[in-house]
Each structure stands twice: as structure tokens, then as C-alpha cells.
């Protein structure tokens, strides 16, 4: 059997300040004529991804990139070949876009139903990924005595724009030795989810908590060991446009699934489970891991680019590091303390 060839292309997620994204439809003289896609093209020998993207966008649209950052590397299988898509977020450019190859252009809202179509299959995953917020807040309540202060801080964080939260209480879970304490912990989860939903935010539950609680949240965040265990029950990796793996009991096909990752084996588990996104760290020194050396940005980038889906940086992260993280291929940042507004 002849192996399918792989084509490496650079793809631009051209984003206006209002969040609108540029799509173009393929001209009549090209394969998949009339389908809508993200602009970009094949990377030539000797070119970097950003060099190729700069050339392609100038040729296709007549614009010159002035600010761009790598985002997600993703492998998509078509009937005749594989296409490795190196997506980059383009946030500043010079010139006014126009269809220099005869293609139509459209600005669309990635958070709403797409107003044009049909959309190329390889374009669908990044449209979904763009809906993920750039900041991911993780709870640290501790016990029932701290619940009211946590809800107050959470409300402030949600009002400040936080739209993705993880309920993660390993210490409280370990200390809940009777049914009354378990019910108090469950009530804290329910109140956290309710407050998130009040602000139109999503809340995931960490897999340290009972799987019977997972349907109460908007998805599950799997610890690395839990992800590996579930991945061992999957016979073949799932593609980005297929449902989550069956072993993730209690998680609907539309729910978010996140995976904590520290090395390549964790990334492999996330790929096998078709995780919605990964959280990689710790990247920088952090008080919670004083004896463990940080990954650093270079290693973070390697793991993020191998993940094939959005990656969040965790460990020493705050709004001050967000841009640095995005330059290292991060979709955003995750954290416990630094993402909550100071009182």
C-alpha cells in the first residue's frame, strides 16, 4: 500500500480587534472549488512557517503581516493526502485585503453560526478552537469555610472577563471523610457551576472528583495519570472531527475534555482521547512546585506544537505573561491566584 503524501502549509487566522475572522472561498480552477477556507499556502523549501505565511498572504490578499504568532500545528487527512497545517494568529497587518486570485472574502464571527459555507473540513477544528477563552482559572477553595470568599473572588473574576473555570479541590476531596463533607464539596461544585453559567462562562470538573459528578459540569479536566489510563483503553487515536473516546464515561460528545500534560507521553494520551485542549506545565518557577524544575518556554513550545490542539501554559502565569505565552504557541494561560482581580 502506498503511503499518502504529506503537504505542509502555513495558515493565517487573520483576526480583527473585534474578533472577526477572515475566510476566503476557493476559486473555480482549484480543487474543492467554492468551499470556504482560511488563507495560506504551501511552505516552500527553506522557508519558515511565518516566512511562508507572509508570502502567501501578500500574494493572495495583498496584505503584509506586522504581528503574528504560531498557534496550533494540526494534521488533517484528506482522501488523497495528509495536510499538516501550521496555524498562526495574525493580529496586525498593513494594506487592505482583497481577493487577488478571484476568491470571495468574508469576515465571520467564530463565536456564532458561520454565515458562509460549505467550509473545508480542515477549517472546522480551528473555528471551534477559537471559541476557547485565553484565560483558564483554577479553583483553590480548600474547605467549606472558604466557600463564600471563593464565590466572591470568582464573581469578580467572571466580571473581569474570565470565561473558563476548573473546579479542582484535591485537598478538600481527600479530607471529605463522611457523607456530610462529600455533600458540602458537591454543593460547592454546583454553586461554582451556577455562578459560571450566570456569567455565560463554562466550568470543568477535575478528574480527582467522582466521575458521577462530571455531568454536573461543562466537561472534565483529566489529570495526566487519568488521561493515560483512559487512553490505554482506546484502540486507535481519534481524529479532531470525531466524538470523544467512549471510555470517558459521563462526558457528552459536546462537552469539553482537557488534559494536564508534562511530557510527550501525556500529549500522546491527549491525542488518543481527542482532548479539546491541553494544559502544559509548569512553565515557570512556582511556589506550588518548589522542588521540580520548570519546563521553560522552549520545551513548552515543543509540547504545544506536538499536541495538535490548543495548549494553555500553567505555572507562574498571569496577564503579564499572556503575550509571551502566545508567542510560544500557547492559546492562553491557566492559573490559580494571578487570574483573579486583586480586591
RODO-2510 file (C-alpha; in nm, 4 decimals, decimal comma):
residues 343
     n   res          X          Y          Z
     1     x     0,0000     0,0000     0,0000
     2     x     0,1371     0,3392    -0,0998
     3     x     0,1559     0,5874     0,1849
     4     x    -0,0254     0,9149     0,1338
     5     x     0,1981     1,2183     0,0792
     6     x     0,2031     1,4950     0,3396
     7     x     0,1849     1,8600     0,2427
     8     x     0,2958     2,1254     0,4936
     9     x     0,1059     2,4536     0,4731
    10     x     0,1059     2,7795     0,6668
    11     x    -0,2413     2,9071     0,7550
    12     x    -0,3415     3,2516     0,8741
    13     x    -0,6084     3,3121     1,1374
    14     x    -0,6484     3,6784     1,0413
    15     x    -0,8257     3,8390     1,3361
    16     x    -0,9583     4,1926     1,3653
    17     x    -0,9649     4,3635     1,7072
    18     x    -1,3383     4,2878     1,7313
    19     x    -1,2664     3,9131     1,6965
    20     x    -1,3907     3,8798     1,3384
    21     x    -1,2018     3,6203     1,1324
    22     x    -1,1286     3,6321     0,7594
    23     x    -1,2297     3,3425     0,5314
    24     x    -1,1978     3,3090     0,1543
    25     x    -1,3644     3,0722    -0,0903
    26     x    -1,1641     2,8631    -0,3306
    27     x    -1,1652     2,9749    -0,6969
    28     x    -1,3294     2,7638    -0,9686
    29     x    -0,9960     2,6442    -1,1079
    30     x    -0,8821     2,4783    -0,7820
    31     x    -0,9826     2,1536    -0,6066
    32     x    -1,2738     2,1961    -0,3640
    33     x    -1,3898     2,4952    -0,5696
    34     x    -1,6416     2,7144    -0,3890
    35     x    -1,5569     2,5814    -0,0425
    36     x    -1,4542     2,8341     0,2219
    37     x    -1,1158     2,8178     0,3916
    38     x    -0,8565     3,0078     0,5884
    39     x    -0,5958     3,1863     0,3743
    40     x    -0,2452     3,0454     0,3411
    41     x    -0,0483     2,8034     0,1317
    42     x     0,2312     2,5523     0,0910
    43     x     0,5610     2,6103     0,2684
    44     x     0,8442     2,6122     0,0189
    45     x     1,1887     2,4601     0,0809
    46     x     1,3979     2,6783     0,3107
    47     x     1,1034     2,8817     0,4381
    48     x     0,9897     2,9098     0,7984
    49     x     0,6186     2,8982     0,8707
    50     x     0,5958     3,2745     0,9202
    51     x     0,8012     3,3451     0,6075
    52     x     0,5703     3,1264     0,4009
    53     x     0,2609     3,2815     0,5545
    54     x     0,3894     3,6337     0,4896
    55     x     0,4497     3,5477     0,1241
    56     x     0,1169     3,3688     0,0781
    57     x    -0,0938     3,6433     0,2363
    58     x     0,0774     3,9049     0,0229
    59     x     0,0118     3,7002    -0,2911
    60     x    -0,3475     3,6029    -0,2008
    61     x    -0,4727     3,9132    -0,0236
    62     x    -0,2257     4,1955    -0,0844
    63     x    -0,1511     4,2459     0,2862
    64     x     0,1776     4,2478     0,4788
    65     x     0,1918     4,0857     0,8233
    66     x     0,3250     4,3096     1,1011
    67     x     0,2226     4,0944     1,4022
    68     x     0,1680     3,7189     1,4097
    69     x     0,2289     3,4273     1,6444
    70     x     0,2290     3,0467     1,5994
    71     x    -0,0803     2,8788     1,7370
    72     x    -0,1614     2,5115     1,6611
    73     x     0,0044     2,2505     1,4392
    74     x    -0,2585     2,0077     1,3162
    75     x    -0,2517     1,7055     1,0843
    76     x    -0,5631     1,6514     0,8712
    77     x    -0,6279     1,3517     0,6461
    78     x    -0,7895     1,4052     0,3066
    79     x    -0,8784     1,1200     0,0671
    80     x    -0,5545     1,1590    -0,1325
    81     x    -0,3086     1,3085     0,1166
    82     x    -0,2317     1,4385     0,4614
    83     x    -0,2054     1,8118     0,5197
    84     x    -0,0018     1,9441     0,8090
    85     x    -0,1488     2,2834     0,8908
    86     x     0,0607     2,5275     1,0902
    87     x    -0,1972     2,7786     1,2090
    88     x    -0,0776     3,1259     1,3060
    89     x    -0,2794     3,4083     1,4578
    90     x    -0,2328     3,7268     1,2551
    91     x    -0,3412     4,0290     1,4579
    92     x    -0,1799     4,3196     1,2717
    93     x    -0,1112     4,3833     0,9050
    94     x    -0,0641     4,6578     0,6523
    95     x    -0,2833     4,7051     0,3474
    96     x    -0,6465     4,6311     0,2715
    97     x    -0,7380     4,2711     0,1996
    98     x    -0,8680     4,1824    -0,1455
    99     x    -0,9136     3,8564    -0,3346
   100     x    -0,6167     3,8709    -0,5684
   101     x    -0,6849     3,5203    -0,7026
   102     x    -1,0502     3,5891    -0,7780
   103     x    -1,1730     3,4479    -0,4488
   104     x    -1,4567     3,5961    -0,2451
   105     x    -1,3744     3,7110     0,1096
   106     x    -1,5915     3,7219     0,4214
   107     x    -1,5403     3,8342     0,7803
   108     x    -1,7171     3,5940     1,0150
   109     x    -1,7821     3,5714     1,3895
   110     x    -1,6250     3,2428     1,5081
   111     x    -1,8477     3,2508     1,8188
   112     x    -2,1687     3,2407     1,6109
   113     x    -2,3069     3,0118     1,3393
   114     x    -2,0901     3,0515     1,0289
   115     x    -2,2555     3,2838     0,7769
   116     x    -2,0841     3,1256     0,4721
   117     x    -2,0274     2,7721     0,3547
   118     x    -1,9536     2,4980     0,2953
   119     x    -1,6324     2,5150     0,4989
   120     x    -1,3318     2,2937     0,4214
   121     x    -1,3087     2,0031     0,6702
   122     x    -0,9630     2,1112     0,7898
   123     x    -1,1014     2,4572     0,8691
   124     x    -1,3659     2,3329     1,1107
   125     x    -1,1415     2,2414     1,4111
   126     x    -0,9688     2,5825     1,4346
   127     x    -1,3055     2,7579     1,4135
   128     x    -1,4088     2,5546     1,7170
   129     x    -1,0793     2,6142     1,8988
   130     x    -1,1094     2,9902     1,8578
   131     x    -1,4110     2,9804     2,0870
   132     x    -1,1887     2,8858     2,3822
   133     x    -1,1062     3,1818     2,6105
   134     x    -0,7450     3,2918     2,6556
   135     x    -0,7556     3,2571     3,0369
   136     x    -0,8404     2,9446     3,2373
   137     x    -0,8995     2,9912     3,6108
   138     x    -0,8493     2,7022     3,8544
   139     x    -1,0222     2,6926     4,1920
   140     x    -0,8440     2,6693     4,5269
   141     x    -1,1127     2,6673     4,7957
   142     x    -0,9726     2,4194     5,0477
   143     x    -1,2791     2,3588     5,2648
   144     x    -1,6359     2,4737     5,3262
   145     x    -1,5218     2,7661     5,5435
   146     x    -1,3609     2,9252     5,2370
   147     x    -1,6545     2,8763     5,0004
   148     x    -1,8129     3,2213     5,0403
   149     x    -1,4821     3,4085     4,9871
   150     x    -1,4145     3,1888     4,6824
   151     x    -1,7524     3,2672     4,5278
   152     x    -1,6877     3,6384     4,5851
   153     x    -1,3483     3,6157     4,4122
   154     x    -1,4936     3,4035     4,1346
   155     x    -1,7700     3,6560     4,0726
   156     x    -1,5086     3,9316     4,0399
   157     x    -1,3023     3,7167     3,8023
   158     x    -1,6040     3,6386     3,5852
   159     x    -1,6962     4,0070     3,5733
   160     x    -1,3399     4,0822     3,4619
   161     x    -1,3786     3,8546     3,1610
   162     x    -1,2818     3,5053     3,2810
   163     x    -1,4973     3,2626     3,0814
   164     x    -1,3420     2,9215     3,1579
   165     x    -1,3036     2,7764     3,5082
   166     x    -1,1862     2,4457     3,6520
   167     x    -1,3244     2,3101     3,9796
   168     x    -1,0218     2,1342     4,1291
   169     x    -1,0175     2,0579     4,5022
   170     x    -0,7816     1,7648     4,5773
   171     x    -0,7212     1,8649     4,9413
   172     x    -1,0920     1,9014     5,0154
   173     x    -1,1629     1,5736     4,8342
   174     x    -0,9018     1,3912     5,0445
   175     x    -1,0356     1,5409     5,3701
   176     x    -1,4020     1,4619     5,2951
   177     x    -1,4234     1,1504     5,5115
   178     x    -1,8008     1,1336     5,5594
   179     x    -2,1167     1,1852     5,3578
   180     x    -2,1860     1,5294     5,5039
   181     x    -1,8458     1,6607     5,3916
   182     x    -1,8876     1,4976     5,0491
   183     x    -2,2223     1,6717     5,0052
   184     x    -2,0675     2,0045     5,1060
   185     x    -1,7998     1,9564     4,8399
   186     x    -2,0622     1,8652     4,5808
   187     x    -2,2642     2,1729     4,6749
   188     x    -1,9523     2,3868     4,6253
   189     x    -1,9174     2,2421     4,2750
   190     x    -2,2810     2,3135     4,1970
   191     x    -2,2578     2,6719     4,3233
   192     x    -1,9397     2,7274     4,1244
   193     x    -2,1015     2,5941     3,8065
   194     x    -2,4156     2,8015     3,8642
   195     x    -2,2152     3,1213     3,9099
   196     x    -2,0171     3,0482     3,5935
   197     x    -2,3366     2,9909     3,3976
   198     x    -2,4831     3,3142     3,5330
   199     x    -2,1946     3,4933     3,3594
   200     x    -2,2157     3,2686     3,0474
   201     x    -1,8856     3,1028     3,1391
   202     x    -1,8030     2,7315     3,1357
   203     x    -1,6812     2,5211     3,4273
   204     x    -1,4920     2,1919     3,4017
   205     x    -1,4503     1,9452     3,6872
   206     x    -1,1142     1,7875     3,7628
   207     x    -1,0943     1,4087     3,7459
   208     x    -0,9819     1,3943     4,1096
   209     x    -1,3538     1,4126     4,1835
   210     x    -1,6069     1,1319     4,1363
   211     x    -1,7000     1,0599     3,7756
   212     x    -2,0641     1,0579     3,8890
   213     x    -2,0276     1,4355     3,9320
   214     x    -1,8806     1,5006     3,5871
   215     x    -2,2197     1,5540     3,4154
   216     x    -2,2831     1,8447     3,6555
   217     x    -2,0105     2,0467     3,4817
   218     x    -1,9451     2,1504     3,1216
   219     x    -1,6737     1,8890     3,0811
   220     x    -1,3863     1,7220     3,2604
   221     x    -1,0218     1,8116     3,3104
   222     x    -0,8244     1,4886     3,3269
   223     x    -0,5131     1,4562     3,5390
   224     x    -0,2225     1,3160     3,3379
   225     x    -0,2424     0,9731     3,5024
   226     x    -0,6185     0,9534     3,4491
   227     x    -0,5799     1,0512     3,0835
   228     x    -0,3188     0,7804     3,0300
   229     x    -0,5427     0,5209     3,1928
   230     x    -0,8356     0,6139     2,9695
   231     x    -0,6132     0,6359     2,6616
   232     x    -0,4909     0,2803     2,7231
   233     x    -0,8478     0,1654     2,6553
   234     x    -0,8612     0,3380     2,3157
   235     x    -0,7517     0,1143     2,0278
   236     x    -0,6626     0,3993     1,7893
   237     x    -0,6281     0,7772     1,8204
   238     x    -0,9412     0,9704     1,7317
   239     x    -0,9484     1,2462     1,4724
   240     x    -1,0347     1,6029     1,5649
   241     x    -1,3766     1,5807     1,3991
   242     x    -1,4838     1,2608     1,5798
   243     x    -1,6542     1,2354     1,9210
   244     x    -1,4646     1,1852     2,2430
   245     x    -1,3447     0,8346     2,3217
   246     x    -1,6081     0,6044     2,4727
   247     x    -1,4059     0,5322     2,7925
   248     x    -1,4721     0,8893     2,9147
   249     x    -1,7845     0,7842     3,0998
   250     x    -2,0326     1,0565     3,1841
   251     x    -1,8939     1,3071     2,9336
   252     x    -2,1213     1,4013     2,6467
   253     x    -1,9917     1,4290     2,2919
   254     x    -2,0298     1,8076     2,3070
   255     x    -1,8566     1,8538     2,6440
   256     x    -1,5045     1,9878     2,6803
   257     x    -1,2262     1,7436     2,7676
   258     x    -0,8950     1,8854     2,8901
   259     x    -0,5749     1,7013     2,9769
   260     x    -0,2864     1,8056     3,2021
   261     x     0,0463     1,7395     3,0309
   262     x     0,4066     1,7471     3,1487
   263     x     0,5812     1,5390     2,8822
   264     x     0,5288     1,3781     2,5421
   265     x     0,3563     1,0694     2,6852
   266     x     0,0882     1,2958     2,8345
   267     x     0,0476     1,4683     2,4981
   268     x     0,0078     1,1274     2,3323
   269     x    -0,2736     1,0437     2,5749
   270     x    -0,4486     1,3722     2,4964
   271     x    -0,4283     1,2967     2,1244
   272     x    -0,5631     0,9430     2,1727
   273     x    -0,8622     1,0807     2,3642
   274     x    -0,9160     1,3675     2,1197
   275     x    -0,8953     1,6208     2,4034
   276     x    -1,0416     1,9642     2,3418
   277     x    -0,7231     2,1241     2,4742
   278     x    -0,4172     2,0568     2,6895
   279     x    -0,2643     2,2423     2,9831
   280     x     0,1154     2,2168     2,9842
   281     x     0,3447     2,2964     3,2743
   282     x     0,4726     2,4048     3,4946
   283     x     0,6446     2,6513     3,2620
   284     x     0,7988     2,8975     3,5068
   285     x     0,9064     2,8567     3,8717
   286     x     0,6070     2,8407     4,1030
   287     x     0,5690     2,8144     4,4840
   288     x     0,3443     2,5092     4,4470
   289     x     0,6288     2,3043     4,2887
   290     x     0,9476     2,4328     4,4581
   291     x     1,1475     2,1117     4,4075
   292     x     1,0509     2,0455     4,0443
   293     x     1,2417     2,2308     3,7709
   294     x     1,0164     2,4252     3,5310
   295     x     0,9810     2,3240     3,1675
   296     x     1,0754     2,6656     3,0318
   297     x     0,9292     2,8244     2,7200
   298     x     1,1329     2,6242     2,4672
   299     x     1,0118     2,2880     2,5953
   300     x     0,6587     2,4251     2,6315
   301     x     0,6613     2,5199     2,2629
   302     x     0,7800     2,1723     2,1608
   303     x     0,4986     2,0054     2,3535
   304     x     0,2374     2,2580     2,2408
   305     x     0,3247     2,2100     1,8750
   306     x     0,3078     1,8313     1,9173
   307     x    -0,0378     1,8464     2,0757
   308     x    -0,2392     1,9201     1,7615
   309     x    -0,4905     2,1249     1,9622
   310     x    -0,4879     2,4442     2,1728
   311     x    -0,2440     2,4495     2,4646
   312     x    -0,2554     2,6575     2,7807
   313     x     0,0593     2,7434     2,9747
   314     x     0,0459     2,6943     3,3508
   315     x     0,3000     2,7753     3,6217
   316     x     0,3965     3,1329     3,7029
   317     x     0,1374     3,2707     3,4607
   318     x    -0,0534     3,5986     3,4822
   319     x    -0,1891     3,8609     3,2457
   320     x     0,1691     3,9914     3,2248
   321     x     0,2868     3,6635     3,0674
   322     x    -0,0073     3,6112     2,8301
   323     x     0,1578     3,7641     2,5251
   324     x     0,4841     3,5773     2,5919
   325     x     0,2880     3,2537     2,6193
   326     x     0,1094     3,3172     2,2909
   327     x     0,4408     3,3840     2,1186
   328     x     0,5424     3,0351     2,2372
   329     x     0,2397     2,8709     2,0647
   330     x     0,0061     2,8935     2,3641
   331     x    -0,3620     2,9566     2,3129
   332     x    -0,3698     3,1127     2,6571
   333     x    -0,2719     3,0818     3,0215
   334     x    -0,4048     2,8905     3,3207
   335     x    -0,3601     2,9648     3,6886
   336     x    -0,4982     2,9752     4,0390
   337     x    -0,4051     3,3045     4,2042
   338     x    -0,2868     3,5514     3,9414
   339     x    -0,6003     3,5418     3,7226
   340     x    -0,8303     3,6738     3,9968
   341     x    -0,8517     4,0554     4,0256
   342     x    -0,6971     4,1885     4,3462
   343     x    -0,9511     4,3308     4,5883
***
